[in-house]
Each structure stands twice: as structure tokens, then as C-alpha cells.
Amino acid sequence: MGVGRATRWGRALSVLALAVVFGPGEVDRRPEPGVVGGPAWGDCGDGFQCANLRVPLVHPGAGGEPGGEWLEIAVTRLPAGGGAGRRIGALVVNPGGPGESGVDYARAARLLFGAKVRERFDIVGFDPRGVGRSEPVECLADEELDAFVALDASPDTAKERAELAEGSRRFAEGCRRHSGRLLPHFGTVAVARDLDLLRQALGERRLTYLGKSYGTLLGVTYARLFPEHVRAMVLDGAIDPATPRPRLDAEQAAGFERALRAYAADCLAGKGCPFRSRTVGGALKEVSGLLRRTDEAPLPAGDGRRKVTQTSATLGLMAPLYDRALWPALTEALRRAFRGDGTLLLRNADQFTGRRDDGTYSNQTEANLAVNCADGGYPASYADGAVRTSRFGPYLAWSSLPCAYWPRSPVPGFRPPAPGAAPILVIGTERDPATPYEWARRLAGRLESGVLLGYESDGHTAYSNGSTCVDQAVERYLVTGQSPGDGVVCPDIE
């Protein structure tokens, strides 16, 4: 479903490059001309405050006019714990997706952010337009989404292609029918403009921001639009928007292959590994055989009412590859699947698509496609060129087919560099399956002020995922403005 499809939130839940050092006394909160009044904060429990921020449906800089329609953006914050004398300002965070809730992410701030950060910053999260609590895009009923996500997204025959095309067309038509007036305005550029209004409403002269996965695309878009408003920006698990879509899909497929190979090697080195073969190559062939069997005859799962298709089996493999801590769960899912029981693979797939135990869905899948389709074009013939030698390439290409039937032309995005921005910290994990390390390396090189921090490990994103080296570098940069030297690499988990 496009690059940066999902984000793990970290294992807590399962030579200076700057010329200027920022301190708490340097945060200027004077209002800017034309700023909409700040949000009215209310208590929403556990020390958090919540509010709604009004933003224009169409921003003036994008052709909007005064007096046009408005949207309500859900915002939450955990006030800084160090008191007024220690507080630097607000740290706005985004967990990725697109489609992940920034409100939910911020609500986990005590687990996800170090004490030094929480002491000095309000942790602020928001649900971008179209996501969660902020004018959520609606496309299909839950039963229809079940059918859509079960479609064969790596079609081998003309019949399978026709079924996938029809299902993709119905998805796009459902989005148009239920959310048609909003669809053209869900793109990342519009969200970046909302982010600047949020910055102003928070009283921040410059933005301090941490984005993961898709949140890095939002961050770099903001930096391109408003470079002079960047105080500090962390882009963790970076996406390179200057790389053409086919190359991104091929590189992401290679990233998941690399992660699967690393998982297989780790499994074979331990006890209880379900592969009959004792080589990595042999284990990968067994995985390919399992996927072929689910294409021919879906596996039963749970009470038997649902089946594990090739698509859900692929998703069930991909989801645990986001986090090395989930590899044991993948081992058990494969053990059962090799015996004919797809229950755990299907459970993994459901987590990936936002399906709850009661059969209802969050709007994660719908928002993901709505944003990706608004951001870029997708010709119907594109997926025919998908990498066939990869277990994941066809799925990654074909799963965005609804964009070929999108009811409006996409809104063009902005690309780096971001001239005049403060140094921007770009982080890449060596064996990240979803946002390969080469994306971070390229993005840091394209940005005029990019600083690259590498993490020699597995899994998706690096901050708050077990590395003291990464965490200290990020937190020092956020608090003081001091970034690590460009090209520093943190070792695997200490």
C-alpha cells in the first residue's frame, strides 16, 4: 500500500554539525500576522490535554479563498514536566503511515520519549486530515474492506487482474461517494500547511519536529515549504521523495527480502525453527512454497469463516519484519501455517490493515491510500513492471492500483532541498525493511542541511527502539541543537 505503509512504535511498547545551539531562552512565542487563534485545551486524562484546531480545507497558498470551508484537526499534548524554567517549547511528532494516528502516538509519550525530552518539551501529536479523529476518509463498509484486502494483489492470470482492477475501482468509487469533496485535499502538501498553522497556534516561532517513516515525507515537505521555520527536525526511517515510484517500490521489496533473509538466518541459528531446510536459501524457498499454496488454496484460519489468501499471507509475513522483537511471533505463525493453520498469519495481516478483533476497521487502510493517491499519479499499467523475482515486489506495486481510478488529479508534492533550513537529522537503519537505508542516505545528501545518522541493526526506524547511541544523539540534538557528525553510525543494540 505504498512506501512507509506502517510504523512500529519502538521496543518500549512490545564533530558537531550545527553552527547555532538553541537553548530554552531562545524560543520566541510572539504571534505572527494572520495567525488563527490557538486551540482551547481541555483535560483528556492521564496528564494530557486535547483540542481541535481549525484549518482551511484549501489553504490560501494552494488556491483557497477567505471564507472557504474549514476542517477540524484533533490535537493532543503532554505538557513539559520540567516547569516553565526548563521548558524549551513544543515537539510535534508524527508516527507515519500515512494513516497512523499522531494523537495515539503522542499518548504513548511516556514510553516513547526519554525523560530529558519530556522534561523540556510539550509532546504534541495530531491526526492529519483524513486520519483518525480528523475528518476521517471513508470508502467501504467493513465487510467490503474484508473483500478488498483479500484480493490477490500479485495477480498471475487475466482473471485475477480483472478482479483486482474491479475491486480497486470499487474502492476508489467508494471513497469518491463518501468523501468526495475532501479527497483532492488529503495530500502531504496540505498536511504540511496544517502543520505550520499548528506551529503558530502553539506559539512556536520555529518548529521542533520528529517524524517516522511517512512522517519523514511530511517533515521534508514542511522544510521545503517553510525552511525558515525549522528549529530542529528528526527524520527517522526516511523516505526519499526525489526517487521515482517504480524504483522506490523495487528498493522497498529488496528491503523486505533483506529483512526476511536476516530473520531466516536468526531462526536457523536458534532452537525450534520450523524450516525443514538448514540453509537460509532453503528456508526462503519454503516461504515461497507457502505463498504459492495459499494462492492455489487459501489456508483456513480461526473459526473457518475467513481464509488466508496469498495477499494476507504476504502481509502476515511483512508485519513482523518491522520489528526484530516480533520475530519469535513470526516463527510461531510459520510453524502453524506449514501445518495448514493460517490463524496467526491472518492476525498479523489484520494488525497491518487496521482490522479489529470484532471485524471493524480503523480508517488506516483508507487514509493510507487516500494520501498516497493524492500525492502522486499511478497509471494502471504500472504494476505490470513489478519485480517478479521478489516475494514482495508484486504486492507493493499492485496494492496501490486504486490510485489509477482516483476521482481527481493528484496534487504535486514538493521535493528537497530545503534551502536555508537549520540542520536536519536524517536517520537510516541498515536493514530497515520498509524504508531502506539507501533512502536516508540519498535524502540526507539532497538536503542542503542534511546530517545522516546510521543505525547498524534490523527493523523499521531507530529512535526509542533499543539503541542508547541513537537515543542520546536524537535527544541531544532536540534539546541543544547539536547534531552528531554527518555519517556517524550507531552499533547494533548495546
C-alpha positions as CSV (number, residue, x, y, z in Angstrom):
1,M,0.0,0.0,0.0
2,G,2.8,2.3,-0.8
3,V,6.0,3.3,0.9
4,G,6.1,3.8,4.6
5,R,3.0,1.7,5.0
6,A,3.2,1.3,8.7
7,T,5.4,2.2,11.6
8,R,6.5,0.3,14.7
9,W,6.4,2.5,17.8
10,G,9.5,1.1,19.4
11,R,10.6,-1.7,21.7
12,A,9.2,0.3,24.7
13,L,5.8,-0.8,23.5
14,S,6.4,-4.7,22.9
15,V,32.3,16.6,15.5
16,L,29.0,18.9,15.7
17,A,27.2,19.8,12.5
18,L,25.4,22.9,13.9
19,A,26.7,26.4,13.8
20,V,24.0,27.6,16.2
21,V,23.0,26.0,19.5
22,F,19.4,26.6,20.7
23,G,18.6,27.0,24.4
24,P,15.4,27.4,26.3
25,G,15.8,31.2,26.4
26,E,15.8,31.5,22.7
27,V,12.2,30.4,21.9
28,D,10.3,33.3,20.6
29,R,6.5,33.0,21.0
30,R,5.3,36.2,19.5
31,P,2.2,35.7,17.4
32,E,2.6,36.0,13.6
33,P,0.3,38.2,11.5
34,G,-2.8,36.4,10.4
35,V,-2.5,33.6,12.9
36,V,-5.7,31.8,13.7
37,G,-6.4,31.8,17.5
38,G,-4.7,29.0,19.4
39,P,-6.7,25.8,20.3
40,A,-8.7,25.7,23.5
41,W,-7.1,22.9,25.5
42,G,-9.1,20.7,27.7
43,D,-8.2,17.9,30.1
44,C,-8.4,14.5,28.5
45,G,-6.9,12.3,31.3
46,D,-3.6,11.0,32.4
47,G,-2.0,14.4,32.3
48,F,-2.8,15.0,28.7
49,Q,-4.6,17.9,27.1
50,C,-6.7,17.8,23.9
51,A,-8.1,20.3,21.5
52,N,-9.3,20.8,17.9
53,L,-7.5,23.1,15.5
54,R,-9.5,24.7,12.7
55,V,-7.7,24.7,9.3
56,P,-8.9,25.7,5.9
57,L,-9.9,22.9,3.6
58,V,-8.0,24.6,0.8
59,H,-5.1,26.7,2.0
60,P,-4.6,30.2,0.6
61,G,-1.2,29.2,-0.7
62,A,-2.8,26.4,-2.6
63,G,-5.6,28.4,-4.2
64,G,-8.0,28.7,-1.3
65,E,-10.0,31.8,-0.6
66,P,-11.0,33.6,2.6
67,G,-14.4,32.3,3.9
68,G,-14.0,28.8,2.5
69,E,-14.6,25.5,4.2
70,W,-12.8,24.5,7.4
71,L,-11.7,21.2,8.9
72,E,-11.2,20.2,12.5
73,I,-7.8,18.7,13.3
74,A,-7.5,16.7,16.5
75,V,-4.5,17.6,18.7
76,T,-3.2,16.3,22.0
77,R,-0.2,17.3,24.1
78,L,1.6,16.1,27.3
79,P,2.9,19.4,28.9
80,A,6.6,19.5,29.6
81,G,7.5,18.1,33.0
82,G,10.4,20.4,33.9
83,G,8.4,23.6,34.7
84,A,8.5,26.9,32.9
85,G,12.2,27.5,33.7
86,R,13.2,24.3,31.9
87,R,10.7,24.2,29.1
88,I,12.0,24.8,25.6
89,G,8.8,24.5,23.6
90,A,6.7,22.0,21.8
91,L,7.9,18.9,20.0
92,V,5.4,17.9,17.3
93,V,5.5,14.2,16.4
94,N,4.2,12.0,13.6
95,P,4.4,8.2,13.6
96,G,4.0,7.6,9.8
97,G,1.6,5.6,7.7
98,P,0.2,7.6,6.1
99,G,-2.9,6.8,8.2
100,E,-1.4,6.3,11.6
101,S,-2.8,8.4,14.4
102,G,-0.5,11.1,15.8
103,V,-2.8,11.5,18.8
104,D,-2.4,7.9,19.8
105,Y,1.3,8.1,19.2
106,A,1.7,11.1,21.5
107,R,-0.5,9.4,24.1
108,A,2.3,6.9,24.5
109,A,4.9,9.7,25.0
110,R,6.0,8.3,28.4
111,L,7.1,5.1,26.8
112,L,8.4,6.5,23.5
113,F,10.4,9.6,24.6
114,G,13.2,9.9,27.0
115,A,12.9,11.8,30.3
116,K,15.2,14.6,29.0
117,V,12.9,15.3,26.1
118,R,9.7,15.1,28.2
119,E,11.1,17.5,30.7
120,R,12.0,20.1,28.2
121,F,9.2,19.8,25.6
122,D,5.5,19.5,25.4
123,I,4.9,16.3,23.3
124,V,2.3,17.2,20.7
125,G,0.6,14.8,18.3
126,F,-2.1,15.4,15.8
127,D,-4.2,13.3,13.5
128,P,-3.6,14.6,10.0
129,R,-6.6,15.5,7.8
130,G,-8.4,12.3,6.7
131,V,-6.9,10.3,9.6
132,G,-8.5,9.0,12.8
133,R,-10.3,11.8,14.5
134,S,-9.6,14.5,11.9
135,E,-12.3,14.3,9.2
136,P,-11.5,10.6,8.5
137,V,-11.8,9.5,4.9
138,E,-14.5,6.8,4.4
139,C,-14.6,4.4,1.5
140,L,-16.1,1.0,2.2
141,A,-18.1,-0.8,4.8
142,D,-16.2,-3.3,7.0
143,E,-17.4,-6.3,5.0
144,E,-16.4,-4.7,1.8
145,L,-12.9,-3.9,3.2
146,D,-12.6,-7.6,4.1
147,A,-13.2,-8.5,0.5
148,F,-10.9,-5.7,-0.8
149,V,-7.8,-6.6,1.4
150,A,-8.3,-10.3,0.5
151,L,-8.0,-9.6,-3.3
152,D,-5.0,-11.2,-5.0
153,A,-2.5,-8.3,-5.1
154,S,0.0,-10.3,-7.0
155,P,-2.2,-11.5,-9.9
156,D,-0.9,-14.2,-12.2
157,T,-3.8,-14.6,-14.6
158,A,-6.1,-12.3,-16.6
159,K,-9.0,-13.3,-14.3
160,E,-7.1,-12.3,-11.2
161,R,-6.0,-9.0,-12.8
162,A,-9.6,-8.2,-13.8
163,E,-10.8,-9.0,-10.2
164,L,-8.1,-6.8,-8.7
165,A,-8.9,-4.0,-11.1
166,E,-12.6,-4.2,-10.4
167,G,-12.0,-4.2,-6.6
168,S,-9.7,-1.3,-6.9
169,R,-12.2,0.7,-9.0
170,R,-14.9,0.0,-6.4
171,F,-12.6,1.2,-3.6
172,A,-11.9,4.5,-5.4
173,E,-15.6,4.9,-6.2
174,G,-16.5,4.3,-2.6
175,C,-14.0,7.0,-1.5
176,R,-15.5,9.4,-4.0
177,R,-19.0,8.6,-2.9
178,H,-18.4,9.0,0.8
179,S,-15.6,11.6,1.0
180,G,-15.5,13.1,-2.5
181,R,-15.3,16.8,-1.5
182,L,-12.2,16.1,0.7
183,L,-10.2,13.7,-1.5
184,P,-8.3,16.3,-3.5
185,H,-7.1,17.9,-0.3
186,F,-5.7,15.0,1.6
187,G,-2.2,15.2,0.2
188,T,1.0,15.8,2.1
189,V,1.4,19.4,1.0
190,A,-1.9,20.3,2.6
191,V,-0.9,18.4,5.8
192,A,2.4,20.3,5.9
193,R,0.5,23.6,5.7
194,D,-1.8,22.4,8.5
195,L,1.4,21.7,10.5
196,D,2.6,25.2,10.1
197,L,-0.8,26.5,11.4
198,L,-0.3,24.2,14.3
199,R,3.1,25.6,15.0
200,Q,1.7,29.1,15.0
201,A,-1.2,28.1,17.2
202,L,1.2,26.5,19.7
203,G,3.1,29.9,19.9
204,E,6.3,28.5,18.4
205,R,8.4,30.8,16.2
206,R,10.2,27.7,14.8
207,L,9.1,24.1,14.6
208,T,10.7,21.3,16.5
209,Y,9.6,18.0,14.9
210,L,10.2,14.3,14.9
211,G,8.7,12.2,12.1
212,K,9.0,8.5,11.5
213,S,8.5,6.6,8.2
214,Y,5.8,8.6,6.2
215,G,6.3,11.3,8.9
216,T,9.7,12.0,7.3
217,L,8.0,12.8,4.0
218,L,5.7,15.2,5.9
219,G,8.7,16.7,7.6
220,V,10.8,17.2,4.4
221,T,7.7,18.7,2.7
222,Y,7.3,21.1,5.5
223,A,11.0,22.0,5.4
224,R,10.7,22.7,1.6
225,L,7.7,24.9,2.1
226,F,8.9,26.7,5.3
227,P,12.6,26.3,5.7
228,E,13.0,29.4,7.8
229,H,10.5,27.9,10.3
230,V,12.6,24.8,11.1
231,R,14.3,24.8,14.5
232,A,15.2,21.1,14.7
233,M,13.8,18.2,12.7
234,V,14.4,14.5,13.0
235,L,13.5,12.3,10.1
236,D,13.7,8.7,11.2
237,G,13.2,5.9,8.7
238,A,13.4,8.4,5.8
239,I,11.6,8.4,2.5
240,D,13.3,10.0,-0.5
241,P,10.6,11.9,-2.4
242,A,13.0,12.6,-5.3
243,T,13.2,8.9,-6.3
244,P,10.7,7.7,-8.9
245,R,7.9,5.5,-7.7
246,P,9.0,2.3,-9.6
247,R,12.5,2.5,-8.1
248,L,11.1,3.1,-4.6
249,D,8.9,0.0,-4.9
250,A,11.8,-2.1,-6.1
251,E,14.0,-0.9,-3.3
252,Q,11.4,-1.5,-0.7
253,A,10.8,-5.0,-2.0
254,A,14.5,-5.6,-1.7
255,G,14.4,-4.2,1.8
256,F,11.8,-6.8,2.9
257,E,13.7,-9.5,1.2
258,R,16.8,-8.5,3.1
259,A,14.8,-8.5,6.4
260,L,13.3,-11.9,5.6
261,R,16.8,-13.3,4.9
262,A,18.1,-11.9,8.2
263,Y,15.1,-13.4,10.1
264,A,15.7,-16.8,8.5
265,A,19.3,-16.8,9.5
266,D,18.4,-15.9,13.0
267,C,15.7,-18.5,13.2
268,L,18.0,-21.3,11.9
269,A,20.7,-20.3,14.5
270,G,18.2,-20.9,17.3
271,K,16.0,-23.7,18.6
272,G,12.5,-24.6,17.4
273,C,12.9,-23.1,13.9
274,P,10.1,-24.5,11.7
275,F,12.1,-24.8,8.5
276,R,13.0,-28.3,7.3
277,S,16.0,-26.9,5.4
278,R,19.0,-25.9,7.4
279,T,20.2,-23.2,5.0
280,V,18.8,-19.7,4.5
281,G,18.3,-20.3,0.8
282,G,16.3,-23.4,1.5
283,A,14.2,-21.6,4.2
284,L,13.3,-18.9,1.7
285,K,12.2,-21.5,-0.8
286,E,9.9,-22.9,1.8
287,V,8.4,-19.5,2.3
288,S,7.9,-19.1,-1.4
289,G,6.2,-22.5,-1.5
290,L,3.8,-21.5,1.3
291,L,2.8,-18.4,-0.6
292,R,2.2,-20.4,-3.8
293,R,0.0,-22.8,-1.8
294,T,-2.1,-20.0,-0.4
295,D,-2.5,-18.7,-3.9
296,E,-3.9,-22.0,-5.1
297,A,-5.8,-23.0,-1.9
298,P,-6.2,-20.4,0.9
299,L,-5.5,-21.7,4.4
300,P,-8.2,-22.0,7.0
301,A,-7.9,-19.6,10.0
302,G,-9.7,-19.3,13.3
303,D,-13.3,-20.4,13.2
304,G,-13.0,-21.1,9.4
305,R,-15.2,-18.1,8.3
306,R,-12.1,-16.4,6.9
307,K,-9.3,-17.7,4.7
308,V,-5.6,-16.8,4.4
309,T,-5.1,-15.8,0.8
310,Q,-1.8,-15.1,-0.8
311,T,-2.2,-11.4,-0.1
312,S,-3.0,-11.9,3.6
313,A,-0.1,-14.4,3.9
314,T,2.2,-11.9,2.4
315,L,1.0,-9.2,4.8
316,G,1.3,-11.7,7.7
317,L,5.0,-12.2,6.8
318,M,5.7,-8.5,6.3
319,A,4.2,-7.2,9.5
320,P,6.6,-9.0,12.0
321,L,9.6,-8.0,9.9
322,Y,9.1,-4.4,11.1
323,D,10.5,-5.3,14.5
324,R,13.1,-7.9,15.5
325,A,11.2,-8.3,18.8
326,L,8.4,-9.8,16.7
327,W,10.5,-12.5,15.0
328,P,9.5,-15.2,17.6
329,A,5.9,-14.5,16.7
330,L,6.7,-14.9,13.0
331,T,8.3,-18.2,13.8
332,E,5.1,-19.5,15.5
333,A,2.9,-18.2,12.7
334,L,5.0,-20.0,10.1
335,R,5.1,-23.2,12.2
336,R,1.3,-23.3,12.2
337,A,1.0,-22.2,8.6
338,F,3.3,-25.1,7.5
339,R,0.8,-27.4,9.3
340,G,-2.2,-25.8,7.5
341,D,-3.4,-23.3,10.1
342,G,-3.2,-19.7,8.9
343,T,-4.7,-18.1,12.1
344,L,-1.6,-16.3,13.3
345,L,-0.6,-15.1,9.8
346,L,-4.1,-13.7,9.4
347,R,-3.8,-12.0,12.8
348,N,-0.5,-10.3,11.7
349,A,-2.2,-9.2,8.5
350,D,-5.2,-7.7,10.4
351,Q,-2.8,-5.6,12.5
352,F,-1.2,-4.4,9.3
353,T,-4.5,-3.3,7.8
354,G,-6.2,-1.9,10.9
355,R,-8.8,-4.7,11.3
356,R,-10.0,-5.2,14.9
357,D,-11.0,-8.4,16.6
358,D,-14.7,-7.6,16.2
359,G,-14.4,-7.3,12.4
360,T,-14.4,-3.5,12.3
361,Y,-11.6,-1.4,10.8
362,S,-9.9,1.7,11.7
363,N,-9.6,4.1,8.8
364,Q,-5.9,3.3,8.5
365,T,-6.1,1.5,5.1
366,E,-8.5,4.1,3.6
367,A,-6.4,7.0,4.8
368,N,-3.2,5.4,3.6
369,L,-4.5,5.1,0.1
370,A,-6.2,8.4,0.1
371,V,-2.9,10.2,1.0
372,N,-0.8,8.2,-1.4
373,C,-3.2,8.6,-4.3
374,A,-3.5,12.4,-3.7
375,D,0.3,12.7,-3.6
376,G,1.2,11.0,-6.9
377,G,-0.1,9.5,-10.1
378,Y,-0.4,5.8,-10.7
379,P,-1.0,4.6,-14.3
380,A,-3.0,1.3,-14.4
381,S,-0.2,-0.3,-16.4
382,Y,2.5,0.5,-13.9
383,A,2.3,-2.7,-11.8
384,D,2.9,-4.9,-14.9
385,G,6.5,-4.0,-14.4
386,A,6.7,-5.2,-10.8
387,V,9.7,-7.2,-9.8
388,R,8.6,-10.8,-10.3
389,T,11.7,-12.3,-8.7
390,S,10.8,-10.8,-5.3
391,R,8.3,-12.3,-2.9
392,F,7.1,-8.8,-2.0
393,G,7.5,-6.7,-5.2
394,P,4.2,-7.6,-6.9
395,Y,2.2,-6.9,-3.8
396,L,3.9,-3.5,-3.2
397,A,3.2,-2.4,-6.8
398,W,-0.3,-3.8,-7.3
399,S,-1.7,-2.8,-3.9
400,S,-1.8,0.9,-4.9
401,L,-3.9,0.2,-8.0
402,P,-6.9,2.2,-6.6
403,C,-4.9,5.3,-7.4
404,A,-5.3,4.5,-11.1
405,Y,-9.1,5.1,-10.6
406,W,-8.8,8.1,-8.3
407,P,-11.6,10.6,-8.9
408,R,-9.3,13.7,-9.0
409,S,-5.9,14.5,-10.4
410,P,-3.1,14.2,-7.7
411,V,-1.7,17.3,-6.0
412,P,2.0,17.5,-6.9
413,G,4.3,17.3,-3.9
414,F,7.5,19.3,-3.1
415,R,10.9,17.8,-3.3
416,P,14.2,18.6,-1.5
417,P,16.4,20.5,-1.0
418,A,15.2,22.9,1.7
419,P,17.5,25.9,1.3
420,G,18.0,28.0,4.5
421,A,16.7,25.4,6.9
422,A,18.5,24.6,10.1
423,P,20.5,21.3,10.1
424,I,18.0,18.3,9.7
425,L,18.9,15.0,11.3
426,V,18.1,12.1,8.9
427,I,18.3,8.5,10.4
428,G,18.5,5.3,8.5
429,T,18.6,1.7,9.9
430,E,20.8,-0.6,7.9
431,R,18.3,-3.5,7.5
432,D,15.1,-1.5,7.7
433,P,12.6,-3.4,5.5
434,A,10.0,-0.6,4.9
435,T,12.3,2.4,4.4
436,P,15.7,1.1,3.2
437,Y,18.9,2.7,4.4
438,E,19.7,4.0,1.0
439,W,16.7,6.3,1.1
440,A,18.0,8.0,4.2
441,R,21.5,8.3,2.7
442,R,20.1,9.8,-0.5
443,L,17.7,12.2,1.3
444,A,20.5,13.5,3.6
445,G,22.7,14.1,0.6
446,R,19.9,16.0,-1.3
447,L,19.0,18.3,1.7
448,E,21.1,21.4,1.8
449,S,21.5,21.0,5.6
450,G,21.0,17.2,5.9
451,V,23.0,15.2,8.5
452,L,23.0,11.4,8.3
453,L,22.9,9.1,11.3
454,G,23.1,5.4,10.6
455,Y,22.0,2.5,12.8
456,E,23.5,-0.9,12.2
457,S,20.5,-3.0,13.0
458,D,17.2,-4.6,11.9
459,G,13.7,-3.3,11.9
460,H,11.8,-0.2,11.0
461,T,13.1,3.2,12.4
462,A,15.7,3.7,15.1
463,Y,14.8,6.2,17.9
464,S,13.3,4.6,21.0
465,N,14.0,1.1,19.7
466,G,16.7,0.0,22.0
467,S,19.8,1.9,21.0
468,T,21.3,4.2,23.6
469,C,23.6,5.6,20.9
470,V,20.7,6.7,18.7
471,D,18.5,7.9,21.6
472,Q,21.3,10.0,23.1
473,A,22.1,11.6,19.7
474,V,18.5,12.4,18.9
475,E,17.7,13.8,22.4
476,R,20.9,15.9,22.5
477,Y,20.0,17.3,19.1
478,L,16.4,18.1,20.0
479,V,17.4,19.8,23.3
480,T,20.5,21.7,22.3
481,G,20.5,21.7,18.5
482,Q,23.8,19.8,18.4
483,S,23.7,17.0,15.9
484,P,26.2,14.2,15.5
485,G,28.8,14.4,12.8
486,D,27.5,13.6,9.4
487,G,27.8,9.9,8.6
488,V,28.1,8.6,12.2
489,V,26.9,5.0,12.6
490,C,25.5,3.6,15.8
491,P,26.2,-0.1,16.5
492,D,23.6,-2.7,16.9
493,I,21.6,-2.7,20.2
494,E,24.0,-2.5,23.1
